[in-house]
Amino acid sequence: MKSALFGGGASAVSTLFGGLIPTTVLGVDASSKYEGPVVETTAGKIRGVIQAGTHTFRGIPYGASTAGSNRFMPPRKPEPWTGVREAFQNGPTAPQLSNPPNALILNHKEPAAQGEDCLVINVFTPGVNDGRKRPVMVWLHGGGFASGAGSAHSFDGNYLARSGDVVVVSVNHRLNIFGYLYLAEAGGDKYADSGNAGLLDVVAVLEWVRDNASHFGGNSGNVTLFGQSGGGLKISTLLAMPPAKGLFHKAIIESGSALKGIHREEASKTTERIFAKLGLQPNQVDELQKLPADRLLSAIDNRGSAPGTAPFNIAPVVDGRALPSDPFDPAAPEISADVPLIVGSVNTEGTFFTPPDSPLFSLDEAGMRTRLMPKFGEATDKLVDLYRKEMPNASPSQIYFLINAFPAAAITQAERKVAQGKAPVYMYLFTWETPVEGGKRHSPHTVELPFVFNNVVEQPEEVGNGPELQPLAEKVSGAWTAFAHTGNPSTPGVPRWFPYTANERATMIINNEWKLENDPRHEVRLIMNNLPTPSAS
């Protein structure tokens, strides 16, 4: 039977798959050359497509709609269906505020409509119903806890699944006010889990993988979470959540090391502000389930507010239930002590967030030091000298971005994990520089992702073009999938990647040529450790 998921018609699906499926075969009788075999899931049978040798399934529901009485509640199982559901088209994106376009990541934007029926996944696998036990890699997207979509084109797992012989699962889940509004104090037990509903969605995905991976050629006993930016923050938090224990076995945290969550007192103050903005009293919690989604989004929209208005800090809550304590403070979580990690960052994270015409890209020496002083104080001159010694040709702007990107949180997270002595941690620093926009962004936040997904050919707006791209993509994606297979990212063709330890602090410097360094920027690390306030990651 034809599913509503296929409502876009032949032209929509041809567009969706980047022209890989000619519209001529997507008429009344789509060719079996492109249709995949039927796969059984716990909710019903589905059929995907075969895209360049990879079985692709889109918009698979792992939970029921989160609208109405399900809003702010833990995820519920999807309604079963009869017949064969066509998993040809992406499902809805979680409701979110729009962000200004960033030319580097146009392919990160999700073209699908937003909606609260957003508990959907995409699955990419080299084979189905074949009895194989491939590692499963579950991708958590960035955008903080506020925006983004796992179903964005950049995160298609076709290339990664095929080159690494893994099953890739990309996730849409609740965000912002729908995923992390703490209502337990105002609404009591009914809303006890509202402050972490978005991460409980991810737990539901992991349960789906446990129950269904074998039909997609995957091994539910070998699951790796990987995520960047907000995705890394989510993974850091899931490592401390009892409901997730045992559902994943390895984790990769890219530019998103979270040490603390939001505490109940702060979360309750945010809730009070939102109630006031909506004109609701504390005893009207149930009214929140009746309001249109757009009304809730407008309540957290600070654009156009008076200068000095505090942003709404809506993120996972240390609620004593799903999240009993801060994820990595004062120590790494004991419940995930046996989970190996890859942790790392890129060299100039902040260039990603900086508008192209910003004066930060044209700083002179005095301007660079003036901007660093408020944060780094009397340590500024020494930090500038250390980075200039390492990179004598760096401009003042590059030095500014390098110092601000020092990965203090990632190092702290790794140190605390290593102190447990129960599972290895592998540290990296990605220093490859993109040539786009004249090279002024150097190594911006997100720049490693086309290499991780092994789809650099589809993302020239972020990494440009050139013969060096594919060899680096094969190395990076190869290390990530090797880690998924074995728990060790070492692969032929690159130096052996030793675990991070308190003494050696082995760190893989990832560029066209890879190099393992012990305690890179040692003196900078010591200075950052002695700052009166933590430096940014």
C-alpha positions in Angstrom: 0.0 0.0 0.0 1.1 3.6 -0.5 2.1 5.4 2.6 1.5 9.1 3.4 5.2 9.3 3.7 5.4 9.1 0.0 3.1 12.1 -0.4 5.7 14.2 -2.2 5.3 12.1 -5.4 7.9 11.1 -7.9 9.5 14.5 -8.3 9.9 15.0 -4.6 11.7 11.7 -4.2 14.0 12.3 -7.1 14.9 15.6 -5.5 15.3 14.0 -2.2 17.8 11.5 -3.5 19.8 14.1 -5.3 18.8 12.8 -8.8 20.2 9.4 -8.2 16.7 7.9 -8.9 15.4 9.0 -12.3 11.8 10.3 -12.2 11.0 8.0 -15.0 11.1 5.0 -12.7 9.1 6.6 -10.0 5.7 6.4 -11.7 3.0 4.0 -10.8 5.3 1.1 -11.0 8.7 2.1 -9.5 11.4 -0.2 -10.8 12.6 -3.0 -8.5 16.1 -1.9 -9.3 15.6 1.0 -6.8 13.2 -0.5 -4.4 14.7 -2.4 -1.6 13.5 -5.6 0.1 10.8 -5.5 2.8 12.2 -5.4 6.3 10.3 -6.4 9.5 10.3 -4.0 12.5 8.5 -4.2 15.8 5.9 -1.8 14.5 5.4 -3.2 11.1 7.0 -3.9 7.7 8.9 -1.2 5.8 10.5 -0.9 2.4 13.3 1.5 1.5 15.4 2.1 -1.6 18.8 0.9 -2.7 20.9 4.0 -3.3 24.3 3.4 -4.9 24.5 0.0 -3.2 23.3 1.2 0.2 19.9 0.3 1.6 18.3 3.5 2.7 15.2 3.9 4.9 13.8 7.3 5.8 11.2 8.6 8.2 10.9 5.4 10.3 8.9 6.2 13.4 10.4 5.1 16.7 7.8 6.9 18.8 4.3 8.2 18.6 3.5 11.9 17.9 4.5 14.1 20.8 1.6 16.5 20.3 -1.3 17.2 22.7 -1.3 15.0 25.7 2.0 13.5 24.7 3.7 16.9 24.8 6.5 17.0 27.6 5.9 13.3 28.3 8.4 10.5 27.9 8.2 9.0 24.3 5.6 6.4 23.6 5.8 3.6 21.2 4.6 4.3 17.6 1.2 3.0 16.4 1.7 -0.3 14.6 0.7 -0.4 10.9 -0.4 -3.1 8.6 0.9 -3.8 5.1 4.2 -2.4 3.9 5.1 1.2 4.8 7.3 3.0 2.2 10.3 4.6 4.0 11.3 6.8 1.0 11.0 10.3 2.5 12.3 12.1 5.5 10.0 12.5 8.4 9.2 15.8 10.1 11.8 18.0 11.8 11.4 18.9 15.4 9.7 22.3 16.0 12.4 25.0 16.3 13.2 28.6 15.7 14.9 29.4 12.4 18.6 30.5 12.5 20.3 32.9 10.1 21.8 30.9 7.2 25.5 29.9 7.4 27.1 29.5 4.0 29.4 26.7 5.4 26.6 24.4 6.3 23.7 24.9 3.8 23.4 21.1 3.6 22.9 20.9 7.3 19.5 22.5 6.9 16.5 20.1 6.9 14.0 20.8 4.0 11.2 18.8 5.6 8.3 20.4 7.4 8.4 20.8 11.2 6.0 19.0 13.3 5.6 17.3 16.7 5.3 13.9 15.0 9.1 14.1 14.8 10.3 10.9 16.5 11.7 9.5 13.3 15.0 8.0 12.2 16.8 7.3 8.9 18.7 4.0 8.5 21.6 3.3 6.1 23.0 -0.1 5.8 25.0 -2.2 3.3 22.7 -5.2 3.7 19.4 -6.3 5.2 18.1 -9.7 6.3 21.6 -11.1 5.7 22.4 -12.4 9.2 25.4 -10.0 9.4 26.3 -8.3 12.7 27.7 -4.9 11.6 28.4 -2.2 14.2 25.6 0.3 14.5 26.5 4.0 14.6 23.8 6.3 15.9 24.3 9.9 14.9 23.1 12.8 17.1 23.1 16.2 15.3 24.3 19.5 16.5 22.5 22.8 17.0 22.9 22.8 20.8 19.7 21.5 22.4 17.6 24.0 20.4 17.8 23.2 16.7 19.0 20.9 13.9 17.9 17.6 12.4 19.6 14.3 11.9 17.8 13.9 8.6 19.6 16.9 7.0 21.4 15.9 3.7 24.9 16.4 5.2 24.2 13.5 7.6 23.1 10.9 5.0 25.0 7.8 6.0 25.2 6.2 2.6 28.9 6.7 2.0 29.8 6.0 5.6 27.7 2.8 5.8 29.2 1.5 2.6 32.8 2.4 3.1 32.9 1.3 6.8 30.6 -1.7 6.6 28.4 -0.3 9.4 24.7 0.5 9.9 24.2 4.3 10.3 21.1 5.6 12.2 20.4 9.4 12.1 18.0 10.8 14.6 15.3 13.5 14.9 14.1 14.1 18.4 12.5 16.8 20.5 14.4 20.1 21.1 14.2 23.3 23.0 11.0 24.0 25.0 9.5 20.7 23.8 12.4 18.6 24.9 13.8 20.3 28.0 11.2 22.5 29.7 11.3 21.6 33.4 7.8 21.3 34.7 8.2 18.9 37.6 8.1 21.6 40.2 4.9 23.2 38.8 3.2 20.2 37.5 4.2 17.4 39.8 4.7 13.7 39.0 2.9 13.9 35.7 5.6 16.1 34.3 8.5 14.5 36.3 10.5 13.7 33.1 9.8 16.8 31.0 13.3 18.3 31.6 14.9 15.5 29.8 12.2 14.4 27.3 14.5 15.1 24.3 17.2 12.7 25.6 14.6 10.1 26.6 13.7 10.2 22.9 17.3 9.1 22.1 17.0 6.4 24.7 13.9 5.2 22.7 16.0 5.2 19.6 18.6 3.0 21.3 15.8 0.7 22.4 14.6 0.6 18.8 18.1 -0.4 17.7 18.2 -3.1 20.3 14.9 -4.6 19.1 15.4 -4.1 15.3 19.1 -3.8 14.3 19.4 -7.5 13.4 16.9 -7.1 10.5 19.1 -4.3 9.1 22.3 -6.3 9.2 23.3 -4.7 12.5 24.5 -5.9 15.9 22.5 -4.4 18.8 25.4 -5.5 21.1 27.8 -3.2 19.3 26.3 0.3 19.2 28.4 3.5 19.0 26.9 7.0 19.6 28.6 9.7 17.6 27.7 13.4 17.6 29.2 16.9 17.1 28.6 20.1 18.9 25.1 19.7 20.5 25.3 16.1 19.5 28.4 15.8 21.6 26.7 17.5 24.5 23.8 15.0 24.3 26.2 12.1 24.3 28.1 13.5 27.3 24.8 13.7 29.1 23.6 10.2 28.0 26.7 8.7 29.5 25.4 9.8 32.9 21.8 8.7 32.4 20.7 5.3 33.9 17.9 4.8 31.3 20.6 4.6 28.6 22.9 2.2 30.4 23.7 -0.8 28.4 22.0 0.4 25.2 25.3 1.7 23.7 28.8 0.5 24.0 31.1 3.2 22.6 30.9 7.0 22.1 32.5 9.7 19.9 32.2 13.3 21.2 33.2 15.9 18.6 33.4 19.6 19.8 30.8 19.1 22.4 32.1 18.0 25.8 29.5 18.8 28.5 30.6 18.7 32.1 27.5 20.0 33.8 23.7 20.1 33.3 21.1 22.6 34.3 20.1 22.3 38.0 16.5 22.3 39.1 16.6 25.7 40.7 17.8 27.4 37.5 15.5 25.3 35.3 12.5 26.4 37.5 13.4 30.0 37.1 13.4 29.6 33.3 10.0 27.9 33.5 8.6 30.9 35.5 9.8 33.3 32.9 8.2 31.3 30.1 4.9 31.1 32.0 4.9 34.8 32.5 5.6 35.4 28.8 2.7 33.1 27.9 0.4 34.8 30.5 -0.1 31.5 32.5 -0.2 30.9 36.2 1.9 28.2 37.8 -1.2 26.0 38.3 -2.0 26.1 34.6 0.7 23.6 33.5 -1.8 21.5 31.5 -2.6 24.5 29.3 0.8 24.1 27.8 -0.3 20.9 26.1 -3.1 22.8 24.4 -1.3 25.7 23.0 -0.2 25.7 19.3 3.5 24.8 18.9 4.2 28.2 17.3 3.0 29.9 20.4 5.5 28.0 22.6 8.3 28.7 20.2 7.5 32.4 20.2 7.7 32.3 24.0 11.4 31.4 23.9 12.3 33.7 21.0 14.4 36.5 22.4 15.1 38.1 19.0 14.2 41.8 19.2 14.3 41.8 23.0 15.7 44.7 24.9 19.5 44.7 25.3 20.7 42.7 28.3 17.7 40.3 28.2 19.0 37.0 29.4 18.6 34.1 27.0 16.5 31.1 27.9 18.9 28.4 29.0 16.8 25.3 28.1 18.9 22.1 28.2 19.0 18.7 30.1 18.1 19.1 33.7 19.8 17.4 36.7 16.4 16.2 37.9 17.4 13.3 40.2 15.7 10.9 37.9 16.8 10.4 34.3 19.8 12.5 35.1 20.8 12.0 38.7 23.9 14.2 38.7 26.1 16.5 36.6 27.5 14.4 33.7 31.2 14.9 34.2 31.5 17.0 37.3 33.2 16.5 39.7 34.0 13.1 38.1 33.1 10.9 35.1 29.9 9.0 35.5 30.4 5.6 37.0 27.5 4.0 35.1 29.4 4.3 31.8 32.9 3.7 33.1 33.3 0.8 30.7 32.4 2.8 27.6 35.4 3.7 25.4 35.4 7.3 24.1 36.9 9.4 21.3 36.9 13.0 22.3 38.2 16.0 20.4 37.8 19.4 18.8 38.9 21.5 15.8 41.6 24.2 15.8 39.6 27.4 15.4 36.0 26.5 16.5 34.8 30.1 16.7 35.3 31.1 13.1 32.2 29.1 12.3 30.0 31.4 14.4 31.6 34.7 13.2 29.8 36.6 10.4 31.9 36.9 7.2 32.1 40.7 7.5 33.1 40.7 11.2 36.1 42.8 12.3 37.4 39.7 14.1 38.7 38.5 10.7 40.8 41.7 10.3 42.3 42.3 13.7 45.6 44.0 14.1 48.0 43.1 16.9 46.6 45.7 19.4 43.0 44.8 18.6 43.7 41.1 19.1 45.2 41.7 22.5 42.5 44.1 23.5 39.8 41.5 22.8 41.6 38.7 24.6 42.4 40.7 27.8 38.9 40.6 29.4 38.9 36.8 29.3 42.5 35.9 29.8 43.8 38.8 31.7 47.5 38.9 32.5 47.9 35.5 30.8 47.2 37.1 27.4 50.7 38.1 26.4 52.1 34.7 27.3 49.4 32.9 25.4 50.0 35.0 22.3 53.7 34.3 22.5 53.2 30.6 22.8 50.9 30.4 19.8 53.1 32.7 17.7 56.1 30.5 18.5 54.1 27.5 17.2 52.7 29.3 14.2 54.9 32.3 13.3 53.0 33.2 10.2 49.6 33.3 11.9 47.7 36.5 11.6 46.4 38.3 14.7 42.9 37.1 13.9 44.0 33.5 13.7 45.8 33.8 17.0 42.7 35.2 18.5 40.6 32.3 17.3 43.2 29.7 18.3 43.4 30.9 21.9 39.6 31.0 22.2 39.3 27.5 20.9 41.6 25.8 23.4 39.6 22.6 24.3 39.6 22.9 28.1 36.3 21.1 28.5 37.4 18.2 26.2 40.6 17.8 28.2 38.8 17.9 31.5 36.3 15.3 30.3 39.1 13.0 29.1 41.1 13.4 32.3 38.1 12.5 34.4 37.3 9.5 32.2 40.9 8.3 32.3 40.9 8.6 36.1 38.4 5.8 36.3 40.9 3.4 34.7 38.1 1.2 33.1 38.0 2.1 29.4 40.3 3.9 27.0 39.9 7.5 25.8 41.3 8.6 22.4 41.9 12.3 22.0 42.2 14.3 18.7 42.7 17.8 17.4 41.5 18.5 13.9 43.8 21.1 12.3 43.0 20.7 8.6 42.0 24.1 7.1 39.2 24.7 4.6 40.1 26.9 1.6 36.6 28.4 1.3 36.1 32.1 1.8 39.8 32.6 1.1 40.8 30.3 4.0 40.0 32.9 6.6 37.9 30.4 8.7 40.9 28.0 9.0 39.4 25.0 11.0 35.8 26.1 11.8 33.3 24.2 14.0 31.8 21.4 12.0 34.6 21.2 9.4 35.4 17.6 10.2 31.9 16.3 9.5 32.2 15.9 5.7 35.3 13.7 6.4 33.6 11.8 9.1 30.6 11.0 6.9 33.0 10.4 3.9 30.8 12.7 1.7 33.2 15.5 1.0 32.2 15.4 -2.7 28.7 16.6 -1.7 29.9 19.5 0.6 32.1 21.8 -1.4 30.5 24.8 0.3 32.3 23.7 3.5 35.5 22.0 2.3 36.0 23.2 -1.2 37.3 20.8 -3.9 40.6 19.2 -4.5 42.5 15.9 -4.7 43.4 16.0 -1.0 39.8 15.7 0.3 39.0 12.1 -0.4 42.2 10.5 1.0 41.6 12.5 4.2 37.9 11.5 4.3 38.9 7.8 4.0 41.3 8.2 6.9 38.9 10.0 9.2 35.8 7.9 8.4 38.0 4.8 8.6 39.2 5.7 12.1 35.6 6.4 13.2 34.3 3.1 11.8 37.3 1.1 13.1 36.5 2.4 16.6 32.9 1.3 16.0 34.1 -2.2 15.0 36.8 -2.8 17.6 36.9 0.0 20.2 40.2 1.2 18.8 40.5 3.9 16.0 43.9 2.8 14.8 43.9 2.0 11.1 46.5 1.2 8.4 48.1 4.2 6.8 48.1 6.5 9.9 50.2 6.4 13.0 49.1 4.1 15.8 46.6 5.9 18.0 47.4 5.4 21.6 44.9 6.1 24.4 45.1 9.3 26.4 46.7 9.0 29.8 47.4 11.5 32.6 51.1 11.3 31.9 51.5 11.1 28.1 48.2 12.8 27.0 48.6 11.3 23.5 46.6 13.4 21.0 46.1 12.6 17.3 46.7 15.8 15.2 44.5 15.2 12.2 45.4 16.9 8.9 46.4 15.6 5.5 49.3 14.0 7.4 48.4 12.5 10.8 50.7 12.9 13.8 50.4 11.6 17.4 51.7 14.2 19.9 52.0 13.9 23.6 50.4 16.8 25.4 50.3 19.3 22.5 50.4 22.9 23.7 51.5 21.8 27.1 52.3 25.3 28.4 49.0 26.6 27.1 47.2 23.9 29.0 48.9 24.8 32.2 48.0 28.5 31.8 44.4 27.6 31.0 44.2 25.4 34.1 45.2 28.3 36.3 42.8 30.9 34.9 40.3 32.1 37.5 37.3 31.1 35.3 37.1 28.1 32.9 38.0 28.9 29.3 35.6 28.1 26.5 35.8 24.8 24.7 
